[in-house]
Amino acid sequence: MDWPLRCGIFMAPFHPNGQNPTLALERDLQLVEHLDRLGFHEAWIGEHHSAGFEIIASPEVFIAAAAERTKHIRLGTGVVSLPYHHPFMTAQRIVQLDHMTRGRVMLGVGPGALPSDAFMLGIDPADQRARMEEALEVILRLLRTDEPVTHEGEWFTLRDARLHLRPYTHPHPEVAVAAMVSPSGPRAAGKYGCSLLSIGATQRAGIDLLGQAWQVMEERSAEFGNVADRRDWRLVTMMHLAETREQAYAEVQHGLGDYARYFREVAALPIFPDHPADQLADQLNASGAAVIGTPDDAIALVQHLIEESDGGFGTLLLQAHEWADPRATRRSYELFAQHVLPRFDPHVASTTASMEWVMANRPEHMGAAMNAIGAAIQQHAAEKAAR
């Protein structure tokens, strides 16, 4: 890629049952602060309402708190489950955050991940994707025009609705559509001129379909008069890094088992067999679904994703988790920022080129410097003798 890779996190968050939830939420905020200092570009915050594991119910409330603790990092909803909200209210909240964060907020949208959330709200999961697209279309009309919006839908109504507060960002905050394996995400993103957020990028099917997902994105964008830019494409993966692979394997004994059990028995993502954590680490590494190892292992995965995407992407989002204890988790992000990200930034080569140029021309430069020193010594001696 001829552009620098950007990085961020995708925070559900994941906290095993039995922990103090107040302290867990505080750790989440502290992690975003840490990433802001490390130079991470983005943090996307999830929305869930059941199962007690992904405990943020309002990404907007979390973002408001995180914005007060950070300076640079952009903060996105990852994602707002649009079928659960009246679209007018979603647009209002995002515009308010756009002002409060001075343009650092992003709106990520999706249909909703946990069937149990939809069940409690009386929503048929078969209706969620259609409702998401209907709500997205209305939200974008509210953001993109001053004209009143009237819409009579099956599950919401607007009558001469308009936002009384226009966005801080011109023309409006970035809007991204979440995608797993099906083409519904890139189809909606392309149709409405939004960014694409590929959450299942490193699941086996996700890797195989990366190139096809972007092809759908480009085709749909062209069909509706939009331009798809790979630099706005985000891929989500999982990592835990340490100085050695053995150390990384030892550290994930802390929480990988709880995480796997949640996806195996609650979230119904069939990628985690019932094995001890060290065997799970082997499986994740072998499948390419994650990296549990060193920065070199992470570099290899990122390069593989670039190749599979058939042209590159803009941002790699690391799924936030607590496979390791907080200290080791923070260290993992430090290793990524220090050793992985620079390998995919063409601008970093300038420092190496500068050193090589100085080394190649050192005899000439040092000779000139020594001559200048000698001349200064002679001038001083001559002035002293003249007195």
C-alpha positions in Angstrom: 0.0 0.0 0.0 1.3 3.5 -0.8 -0.5 5.0 2.2 0.2 4.6 5.9 -1.8 1.9 7.7 -3.9 3.3 10.6 -4.8 1.4 13.7 -7.4 1.3 16.4 -9.4 -1.0 18.6 -12.9 -2.5 18.4 -14.1 -2.7 22.0 -17.3 -4.7 22.7 -16.1 -4.9 25.5 -15.5 -8.4 26.8 -15.5 -8.9 30.6 -16.1 -12.4 32.2 -19.0 -12.7 34.5 -18.2 -12.3 38.2 -15.9 -9.3 37.8 -16.8 -5.9 39.3 -18.5 -4.2 36.4 -17.8 -0.7 37.7 -14.0 -1.4 37.7 -14.2 -3.2 34.3 -15.7 -0.1 32.7 -13.0 2.1 34.4 -10.4 -0.2 32.8 -12.0 0.3 29.5 -11.7 4.0 29.8 -8.1 3.8 31.0 -7.3 1.6 28.0 -8.6 4.2 25.6 -6.5 6.8 27.4 -3.4 4.5 27.0 -4.1 4.1 23.3 -4.4 7.8 22.8 -1.0 8.3 24.3 0.4 5.5 22.1 -0.9 7.2 18.9 -3.7 4.8 18.1 -6.0 6.5 15.6 -9.4 5.1 16.6 -11.5 3.3 19.2 -14.9 1.8 18.3 -17.3 1.1 21.2 -20.0 -1.6 21.1 -23.7 -1.8 22.1 -25.1 -4.9 23.8 -28.0 -5.5 26.2 -27.9 -9.1 27.4 -25.6 -12.0 28.4 -23.6 -9.9 30.9 -20.3 -10.2 29.1 -20.3 -7.2 26.6 -21.5 -4.7 29.2 -21.6 -1.3 27.4 -25.3 -0.6 26.6 -24.7 2.9 25.2 -21.5 3.6 23.2 -22.5 7.3 23.0 -22.4 7.6 26.8 -19.0 5.8 26.9 -17.7 8.0 24.1 -18.7 11.2 25.9 -16.7 10.1 29.0 -13.7 8.9 26.9 -13.6 12.2 24.9 -13.0 14.1 28.1 -9.9 11.9 29.0 -8.3 11.9 25.5 -6.9 14.4 23.1 -6.4 12.9 19.6 -8.0 9.4 19.2 -11.2 9.3 17.1 -14.2 7.6 18.8 -16.8 5.6 17.0 -19.9 3.7 17.8 -19.0 0.1 17.0 -21.9 -0.2 16.5 -25.3 1.4 17.1 -27.8 -1.4 16.5 -30.2 0.7 14.4 -33.3 -1.5 14.8 -33.3 -0.8 18.5 -33.5 3.0 18.2 -35.6 5.6 16.5 -33.3 7.0 13.8 -34.1 10.6 14.6 -32.8 10.1 18.1 -29.7 8.3 16.9 -28.9 11.2 14.5 -29.4 13.8 17.3 -27.1 12.0 19.7 -24.3 11.7 17.1 -24.5 15.4 16.1 -24.3 16.4 19.8 -21.2 14.2 20.3 -19.7 15.6 17.1 -19.8 19.0 18.8 -18.7 17.8 22.2 -15.7 15.9 20.7 -14.8 18.7 18.2 -15.3 16.3 15.3 -13.7 13.2 16.7 -16.9 11.0 16.7 -17.8 8.4 14.0 -21.1 6.6 13.6 -20.8 2.9 13.1 -24.1 1.1 12.4 -25.3 -2.5 12.2 -28.4 -4.6 12.6 -27.6 -5.9 16.1 -25.4 -8.9 17.0 -27.0 -10.8 19.9 -30.4 -12.5 19.1 -31.3 -12.2 22.8 -31.2 -8.4 22.5 -33.7 -8.5 19.7 -35.8 -11.0 21.5 -36.3 -8.8 24.5 -37.3 -5.9 22.3 -39.8 -8.1 20.4 -37.9 -7.8 17.2 -37.8 -10.7 14.7 -34.1 -11.3 13.8 -35.3 -11.8 10.2 -36.4 -8.1 10.2 -33.2 -6.6 11.6 -31.2 -6.0 8.4 -34.1 -4.4 6.5 -34.8 -2.2 9.5 -31.1 -1.2 9.7 -31.1 -0.1 6.1 -34.3 1.8 6.4 -33.1 3.6 9.5 -29.7 4.3 7.9 -31.3 5.9 4.9 -33.3 8.3 7.1 -30.3 9.1 9.3 -28.3 10.1 6.3 -31.1 12.3 4.9 -31.2 14.1 8.3 -27.4 14.6 8.3 -27.0 15.6 4.7 -29.9 18.1 4.2 -31.6 20.9 5.9 -34.9 20.0 4.3 -37.5 18.4 6.5 -37.8 14.7 6.4 -41.1 12.9 6.4 -41.1 9.1 6.5 -43.9 6.6 7.4 -42.3 3.2 8.1 -43.6 0.0 9.6 -41.8 0.7 12.9 -41.1 4.4 13.1 -42.5 7.7 11.8 -41.0 11.1 11.0 -43.1 14.2 10.2 -41.3 17.3 8.9 -38.3 16.3 11.0 -35.0 18.2 10.8 -32.0 18.4 13.1 -32.1 21.7 15.0 -28.3 21.4 15.5 -26.2 20.9 12.4 -23.1 18.7 12.6 -19.8 20.2 13.7 -18.0 18.1 11.0 -18.6 19.1 7.4 -20.7 17.8 5.9 -21.3 15.3 8.8 -19.4 12.7 10.9 -18.1 9.6 9.1 -20.7 6.8 8.9 -19.5 3.2 8.6 -21.6 0.0 8.1 -20.6 -3.2 9.8 -20.1 -6.4 7.8 -19.5 -10.0 8.7 -19.5 -12.6 6.0 -22.7 -11.9 4.0 -22.7 -9.1 1.3 -25.4 -7.1 3.1 -22.8 -4.8 4.7 -20.9 -3.8 1.6 -24.1 -3.5 -0.3 -25.6 -1.0 2.2 -22.2 0.9 2.5 -21.9 1.2 -1.2 -25.5 2.3 -1.8 -25.4 5.0 0.8 -21.8 6.2 0.4 -20.6 5.0 3.8 -17.4 3.4 5.0 -17.1 -0.4 5.4 -16.3 -2.0 8.8 -15.4 -5.7 8.2 -15.8 -7.2 11.7 -15.2 -10.8 10.7 -12.2 -10.1 8.5 -9.9 -12.8 10.0 -12.5 -15.6 10.4 -11.7 -18.2 7.8 -14.6 -17.3 5.5 -14.0 -13.6 6.1 -10.4 -13.8 4.9 -11.4 -15.8 1.8 -14.1 -13.2 0.9 -12.2 -10.0 1.5 -11.5 -9.3 -2.1 -15.1 -10.2 -3.0 -16.4 -7.9 -0.3 -14.6 -4.9 -1.7 -15.7 -5.8 -5.2 -19.3 -5.6 -4.0 -18.5 -2.3 -2.3 -17.1 -0.8 -5.6 -19.9 -2.1 -7.7 -22.7 -0.8 -5.5 -20.9 2.5 -5.0 -20.7 3.0 -8.8 -24.3 2.0 -9.2 -25.5 4.7 -6.9 -23.0 7.4 -7.9 -20.6 7.1 -4.9 -16.9 6.6 -4.8 -15.4 3.7 -2.7 -12.1 4.5 -1.1 -10.0 1.6 0.3 -8.4 4.0 2.8 -11.9 4.1 4.5 -12.1 0.3 4.8 -11.5 -1.1 8.3 -10.7 -4.7 9.1 -11.1 -6.2 12.6 -8.7 -8.9 13.9 -7.6 -10.3 17.2 -4.1 -10.2 18.7 -2.1 -10.6 21.9 1.6 -9.8 21.6 4.6 -10.4 23.8 8.4 -10.5 23.4 8.2 -14.2 22.7 5.5 -16.6 21.6 6.0 -18.7 24.8 5.3 -15.6 26.9 2.3 -14.7 24.8 0.9 -18.2 25.3 1.4 -18.1 29.0 -0.2 -14.7 29.3 -3.5 -15.6 27.5 -4.1 -18.4 30.1 -5.5 -15.5 32.1 -8.7 -15.1 30.1 -8.8 -16.8 26.7 -10.7 -19.7 28.1 -13.6 -17.5 29.4 -13.7 -15.6 26.1 -13.9 -18.9 24.1 -16.6 -20.2 26.4 -18.7 -17.0 25.8 -18.5 -17.4 22.0 -19.0 -21.1 22.1 -22.0 -21.2 24.4 -23.6 -17.7 24.4 -22.8 -15.7 21.2 -22.8 -18.9 19.1 -19.7 -18.2 17.1 -18.4 -21.7 16.3 -14.7 -21.0 16.1 -13.7 -22.1 19.6 -13.8 -25.9 20.5 -13.8 -26.9 24.1 -10.0 -27.1 24.6 -7.5 -25.7 27.1 -6.3 -22.1 26.4 -2.9 -23.2 25.1 -4.6 -25.5 22.5 -7.0 -22.6 21.6 -4.0 -20.4 21.0 -2.5 -23.0 18.6 -5.9 -23.2 16.8 -6.3 -19.4 16.5 -2.8 -19.0 15.1 -3.1 -21.9 12.7 -6.4 -20.7 11.3 -5.3 -17.1 10.9 -8.2 -15.9 13.0 -5.8 -14.3 15.5 -2.2 -13.7 16.4 -0.9 -14.9 19.8 2.8 -14.4 19.5 5.4 -11.7 18.7 5.3 -8.5 16.6 6.9 -10.5 13.7 3.8 -12.8 13.8 1.6 -9.8 13.7 3.5 -8.3 10.8 3.0 -11.5 8.8 -0.8 -11.5 9.5 -1.2 -7.9 8.4 0.8 -8.5 5.2 -1.5 -11.5 4.5 -4.6 -9.4 5.0 -3.2 -6.8 2.6 -2.7 -9.5 0.0 -6.1 -11.1 0.5 -7.9 -7.8 0.3 -6.5 -7.5 -3.3 -5.4 -3.9 -3.0 -5.1 -3.0 0.7 -7.3 -1.2 3.3 -7.0 1.8 5.5 -7.3 0.8 9.2 -6.6 -2.4 11.2 -8.8 -2.6 14.3 -7.6 -4.9 17.1 -10.5 -6.5 19.0 -10.2 -5.3 22.6 -10.3 -8.3 25.0 -8.9 -9.4 28.3 -7.1 -12.6 27.3 -4.2 -11.4 29.5 -4.1 -9.3 32.6 -4.3 -5.5 32.3 -0.5 -5.0 32.4 0.3 -7.6 29.7 -2.7 -6.3 27.6 -1.3 -2.7 27.7 2.1 -4.1 26.8 0.7 -5.9 23.8 -0.7 -2.6 22.4 2.7 -1.0 23.0 4.5 -3.6 21.0 2.0 -3.2 18.2 2.4 0.6 18.1 6.2 0.4 18.4 7.1 -2.5 16.1 4.2 -3.5 13.8 2.5 -0.3 12.7 5.8 1.4 11.4 6.4 -1.6 9.0 3.3 -0.4 7.1 4.0 3.3 7.0 5.9 4.4 3.9 6.9 7.6 5.7 9.0 5.8 8.3 11.5 4.9 5.5 12.6 8.6 5.5 14.5 8.2 8.8 16.4 5.1 7.5 17.1 6.9 4.2 18.4 9.9 6.1 20.8 7.8 8.3 22.1 5.9 5.2 22.7 9.1 3.4 24.7 10.5 6.4 26.7 7.3 6.7 27.5 7.2 2.9 28.7 10.8 3.0 30.4 10.7 6.4 34.0 11.1 5.1 33.1 14.2 3.2 31.1 15.7 6.0 33.6 14.9 8.7 36.4 16.2 6.6 34.7 19.5 6.1 33.9 19.6 9.9 37.5 18.9 10.8 38.8 21.5 8.4 36.4 24.0 10.0 37.6 23.1 13.4 41.2 23.5 12.3 40.5 26.8 10.7 38.9 28.1 13.9 42.0 27.0 15.9 44.3 28.7 13.5 42.2 31.9 13.6 42.3 31.9 17.4 46.0 31.4 17.4 46.6 34.2 14.9 44.4 36.6 16.9 46.2 35.7 20.1 49.6 36.3 18.5 48.5 39.6 17.1 47.9 40.9 20.6 
